[in-house]
Amino acid sequence: MTITKSLMTLVYLGGGLGTAWCQSPQRVNYGKVALLEWYSANQTAGFTVGSRPQGVAFDGASIWVANEADGTVTKLLASDGSILGTFSVGMYPVAVAYDGGNIWVANNGSGTVTKLRASDGACVGTCTFTVGGSPRGLAFDGSNIWVANEGTNTLTKLAASNGGALGTFTVGATPIGLAYDGTHMWVANYGSNNLMKVSSSGSIVGTYNVGTNPFGIAYDGTNIWVTNYSSGSVTKLKASDGTVEGTYSAGTSPYGIAYDGVYMWVANLNGNTVTKLAASNGATVGTFTAGTAPAYVAFDGANLWVSNNGSNNLNKF
């Protein structure tokens, strides 16, 4: 299914899937949105947002960030960081995801997710949906929104079209990170020190041990990458069968992770740095100073955005 949407940016479709120019109008490919394949590190001075920013997402033109302590999300123009709006959601929003037309927000303190129209941040119809306890992670699979509920050790699957509940599935302890590989949903179980590979019907296809306290996940077109928060490392696994390809050093308390088509970028929460790794072999390409407590990362087709939870701003690399 496709829709028409005006986007004024160059978008990179990574993971060996080619490139495309996003012009106005553009036909949105929901599969590419689901895989986050929209598409030298020089840091731009921080852009001030709300209090304790967490999850970050790109909608093709703008960056969205969840402000945990404010109960809001902020929308910034990706080209220059200008603020386009700040919108109220639930309590303690921590994660955001884009579905090709809307922004979804996980409200950790409310046990809900909020759906906002990406074009203007409006709530259209019913826009708040109850999920499990303490929702922490979000991912889009091309048709549905998946929510990791860290407080109830479950995943909730919602229809992106109307928020209708499609299922609740038990996973490991304290599920946090989510990533979609085109066929399966992957979840990082922080409390179980493993990843689970989940089918569209919610059945567990595989369970794979990684480092201590896995947190953030990203897909590079072939492999799944996960940050091991308490191990100071990231692990790379084949998406096809979960074989561990390698474990690589990162900074202190690696948290969020994102893929830019060539490199993996890791936010090191207690190191105040971002580590850049070659996706091909995990080699460290560089380590860059960020703000205080860098948490989540998102790629906009040209630049990487980092939410600094302790300094209430975003950095653009």
C-alpha positions as CSV (number, residue, x, y, z in Angstrom):
1,M,0.0,0.0,0.0
2,T,1.3,3.5,-0.8
3,I,0.2,7.0,0.0
4,T,1.2,10.4,-1.4
5,K,3.2,12.6,1.0
6,S,5.2,15.8,0.3
7,L,8.8,15.4,1.5
8,M,11.6,17.9,0.7
9,T,14.7,15.9,1.5
10,L,17.2,13.4,0.1
11,V,16.5,10.0,1.6
12,Y,19.0,7.1,1.6
13,L,17.6,3.6,1.3
14,G,20.4,1.6,2.9
15,G,21.2,-2.0,3.6
16,G,22.1,-2.6,-0.1
17,L,18.6,-1.7,-1.2
18,G,19.5,1.2,-3.4
19,T,18.9,4.9,-3.3
20,A,16.0,7.2,-4.0
21,W,15.3,10.9,-4.2
22,C,12.3,12.0,-2.1
23,Q,10.6,14.8,-4.1
24,S,7.2,16.3,-3.8
25,P,5.0,14.4,-4.2
26,Q,6.5,11.1,-2.9
27,R,5.0,7.6,-2.8
28,V,5.8,6.3,0.6
29,N,7.0,2.7,0.8
30,Y,5.8,1.4,4.1
31,G,8.3,-1.5,4.0
32,K,11.2,1.0,3.9
33,V,9.7,3.0,6.7
34,A,9.4,-0.1,8.8
35,L,13.1,-1.0,8.2
36,L,14.2,2.6,9.0
37,E,15.8,2.6,5.5
38,W,15.0,6.2,4.5
39,Y,18.1,6.4,3.0
40,S,32.5,12.2,8.5
41,A,31.0,13.4,11.7
42,N,30.8,17.1,12.4
43,Q,28.8,18.0,15.5
44,T,26.3,20.9,15.3
45,A,25.7,22.8,18.5
46,G,22.9,21.4,20.6
47,F,19.2,22.2,19.8
48,T,17.3,22.7,23.0
49,V,14.1,20.6,23.4
50,G,12.1,19.5,26.5
51,S,13.2,18.0,29.7
52,R,15.0,14.6,29.7
53,P,14.7,13.8,26.0
54,Q,14.7,10.2,25.1
55,G,13.5,8.4,21.9
56,V,14.1,10.1,18.5
57,A,12.5,9.4,15.1
58,F,12.7,10.8,11.6
59,D,9.5,11.3,9.5
60,G,11.2,12.1,6.2
61,A,11.4,15.8,6.9
62,S,11.4,16.4,10.6
63,I,12.9,14.9,13.8
64,W,10.7,14.0,16.7
65,V,11.9,13.6,20.2
66,A,10.1,12.4,23.4
67,N,10.6,14.6,26.4
68,E,10.3,12.2,29.3
69,A,9.9,14.7,32.1
70,D,7.6,17.1,30.3
71,G,5.0,14.6,28.9
72,T,5.6,16.1,25.5
73,V,7.2,15.4,22.1
74,T,9.0,18.1,20.1
75,K,9.1,18.3,16.3
76,L,12.2,19.9,14.7
77,L,13.0,20.6,11.0
78,A,15.8,18.2,10.1
79,S,17.5,20.7,7.8
80,D,18.2,23.4,10.4
81,G,16.9,22.2,13.8
82,S,14.2,24.8,14.0
83,I,11.3,23.8,16.3
84,L,8.0,23.2,14.5
85,G,5.9,22.4,17.5
86,T,5.7,20.7,20.9
87,F,2.8,18.4,21.6
88,S,1.4,17.0,24.8
89,V,1.2,13.2,25.1
90,G,1.0,10.8,28.2
91,M,3.2,10.5,31.3
92,Y,6.9,9.9,30.8
93,P,7.1,9.5,27.0
94,V,10.3,7.5,26.2
95,A,10.0,6.2,22.6
96,V,8.8,7.4,19.3
97,A,8.2,5.6,15.9
98,Y,7.0,6.7,12.5
99,D,4.5,4.7,10.4
100,G,4.5,6.6,7.2
101,G,1.9,9.1,8.2
102,N,1.8,9.3,12.0
103,I,4.1,9.5,15.0
104,W,3.6,7.0,17.8
105,V,4.7,7.7,21.3
106,A,5.2,5.2,24.2
107,N,4.1,6.7,27.5
108,N,6.0,4.8,30.1
109,G,4.2,6.2,33.0
110,S,0.7,5.9,31.6
111,G,0.7,2.4,30.1
112,T,-0.5,3.9,26.8
113,V,0.7,4.9,23.4
114,T,-0.3,8.1,21.6
115,K,-0.8,8.5,17.9
116,L,-0.2,12.0,16.4
117,R,-0.5,13.1,12.8
118,A,3.1,13.7,11.6
119,S,2.2,16.7,9.4
120,D,0.9,18.9,12.3
121,G,1.0,16.9,15.5
122,A,-2.8,16.8,15.7
123,C,-4.7,14.1,17.5
124,V,-7.2,12.8,14.9
125,G,-10.1,10.7,16.3
126,T,-9.0,8.3,19.1
127,C,-5.3,8.8,19.6
128,T,-4.5,7.2,22.9
129,F,-4.4,3.4,23.3
130,T,-3.9,1.3,26.4
131,V,-1.1,-1.3,26.1
132,G,0.9,-3.2,28.8
133,G,2.7,-2.0,31.8
134,S,5.4,0.6,31.4
135,P,5.7,0.6,27.5
136,R,9.3,1.3,26.6
137,G,10.0,0.3,23.0
138,L,8.2,0.9,19.7
139,A,8.6,-0.4,16.1
140,F,6.6,-0.4,12.9
141,D,6.4,-3.5,10.7
142,G,4.8,-1.9,7.6
143,S,1.2,-2.4,8.8
144,N,1.3,-2.6,12.6
145,I,2.8,-0.9,15.6
146,W,4.6,-3.1,18.1
147,V,5.1,-2.1,21.7
148,A,7.6,-3.5,24.3
149,N,6.1,-3.4,27.8
150,E,8.9,-3.6,30.2
151,G,6.6,-3.7,33.2
152,T,4.6,-6.8,32.1
153,N,7.2,-8.7,30.0
154,T,5.0,-8.5,27.0
155,L,4.7,-7.2,23.5
156,T,1.5,-5.5,22.3
157,K,0.6,-5.4,18.6
158,L,-1.7,-2.6,17.3
159,A,-3.1,-1.9,13.9
160,A,-1.4,1.3,12.7
161,S,-4.6,2.3,10.9
162,N,-6.8,2.6,14.0
163,G,-4.9,1.4,17.1
164,G,-6.9,-1.8,17.3
165,A,-5.4,-4.4,19.6
166,L,-4.2,-7.4,17.6
167,G,-2.5,-9.4,20.3
168,T,-0.4,-9.4,23.5
169,F,2.6,-11.8,23.6
170,T,4.8,-12.9,26.5
171,V,8.6,-12.4,25.9
172,G,11.6,-12.2,28.2
173,A,12.2,-10.1,31.3
174,T,12.1,-6.3,30.9
175,P,11.7,-6.0,27.1
176,I,13.0,-2.7,25.9
177,G,14.4,-2.4,22.4
178,L,12.5,-3.4,19.2
179,A,13.6,-3.7,15.6
180,Y,12.0,-5.2,12.5
181,D,14.0,-7.1,9.9
182,G,11.4,-7.2,7.1
183,T,9.9,-10.5,8.4
184,H,10.3,-10.8,12.1
185,M,10.3,-8.5,15.1
186,W,13.3,-8.6,17.4
187,V,13.1,-7.7,21.1
188,A,15.9,-7.0,23.5
189,N,15.1,-8.4,26.9
190,Y,17.1,-6.3,29.3
191,G,16.5,-8.5,32.3
192,S,17.1,-11.8,30.6
193,N,20.3,-10.9,28.7
194,N,18.9,-12.2,25.4
195,L,17.2,-11.3,22.2
196,M,14.0,-12.9,21.0
197,K,13.0,-13.2,17.3
198,V,9.2,-13.0,17.1
199,S,6.9,-13.9,14.1
200,S,4.1,-11.8,12.9
201,S,1.7,-14.0,14.9
202,G,3.6,-13.4,18.1
203,S,5.3,-16.7,18.4
204,I,8.9,-16.9,19.5
205,V,11.1,-18.2,16.6
206,G,14.4,-18.0,18.5
207,T,16.1,-16.9,21.6
208,Y,19.8,-15.7,21.5
209,N,22.1,-14.9,24.4
210,V,24.0,-11.6,24.1
211,G,25.8,-9.3,26.6
212,T,24.5,-8.0,29.9
213,N,21.4,-5.9,29.9
214,P,20.7,-5.6,26.1
215,F,18.9,-2.3,25.4
216,G,18.8,-0.8,21.9
217,I,18.5,-2.7,18.6
218,A,19.1,-1.8,15.0
219,Y,18.9,-3.7,11.7
220,D,21.5,-3.2,8.9
221,G,19.8,-5.0,6.1
222,T,21.4,-8.4,7.0
223,N,22.3,-8.3,10.7
224,I,20.8,-7.3,14.0
225,W,22.9,-5.1,16.3
226,V,22.2,-4.7,20.0
227,T,23.8,-2.6,22.7
228,N,24.8,-4.4,25.9
229,Y,24.3,-1.6,28.5
230,S,26.2,-3.2,31.4
231,S,28.9,-4.8,29.2
232,G,30.0,-1.7,27.4
233,S,29.7,-3.5,24.1
234,V,27.5,-4.2,21.1
235,T,26.7,-7.6,19.6
236,K,26.1,-8.4,15.9
237,L,23.9,-11.3,15.0
238,K,22.8,-12.7,11.6
239,A,19.1,-11.9,11.3
240,S,18.6,-15.2,9.3
241,D,19.5,-17.5,12.2
242,G,20.8,-15.5,15.2
243,T,24.4,-16.6,14.8
244,V,26.7,-14.2,16.7
245,E,29.0,-12.5,14.2
246,G,30.9,-10.6,16.8
247,T,30.9,-8.5,20.0
248,Y,32.6,-5.1,19.8
249,S,33.6,-2.5,22.4
250,A,31.6,0.7,22.7
251,G,31.6,3.4,25.3
252,T,30.3,3.4,28.9
253,S,26.7,2.2,29.1
254,P,25.8,1.9,25.4
255,Y,22.1,2.8,25.0
256,G,20.6,3.7,21.7
257,I,21.9,2.6,18.3
258,A,21.2,3.5,14.6
259,Y,22.4,2.5,11.2
260,D,23.3,5.1,8.5
261,G,23.7,2.7,5.5
262,V,27.4,2.1,6.2
263,Y,28.1,2.6,9.9
264,M,26.5,1.8,13.3
265,W,26.2,4.7,15.7
266,V,26.0,4.1,19.4
267,A,25.0,6.5,22.2
268,N,27.0,5.9,25.4
269,L,24.7,7.2,28.2
270,N,27.3,7.4,30.9
271,G,30.2,8.2,28.7
272,N,28.8,11.3,27.1
273,T,30.0,10.1,23.8
274,V,28.8,8.5,20.5
275,T,30.8,5.6,19.0
276,K,30.9,5.0,15.2
277,L,31.4,1.4,14.1
278,A,31.9,-0.1,10.7
279,A,28.9,-2.3,10.0
280,S,31.0,-4.6,7.9
281,N,33.4,-5.7,10.7
282,G,32.5,-3.8,13.9
283,A,35.8,-1.8,13.8
284,T,35.7,1.5,15.7
285,V,35.8,4.4,13.2
286,G,35.6,7.2,15.8
287,T,34.4,8.4,19.2
288,F,32.7,11.8,19.4
289,T,31.8,13.9,22.3
290,A,28.0,14.5,22.7
291,G,26.0,16.3,25.4
292,T,25.3,14.9,28.9
293,A,23.8,11.4,29.0
294,P,23.3,10.7,25.2
295,A,20.4,8.3,25.0
296,Y,18.9,7.6,21.6
297,V,20.0,8.1,18.0
298,A,18.2,8.5,14.6
299,F,19.5,9.0,11.1
300,D,17.8,11.5,8.7
301,G,19.4,10.5,5.4
302,A,22.3,12.9,5.9
303,N,22.9,13.4,9.5
304,L,22.7,11.6,12.8
305,W,20.6,13.0,15.7
306,V,21.4,12.3,19.4
307,S,19.1,13.0,22.3
308,N,21.0,14.1,25.4
309,N,18.9,13.1,28.4
310,G,21.0,15.1,30.9
311,S,21.4,18.3,29.0
312,N,17.9,18.7,27.5
313,N,19.1,19.0,23.9
314,L,19.8,17.2,20.6
315,N,23.1,17.1,18.8
316,K,23.3,16.8,15.0
317,F,26.4,15.0,13.6
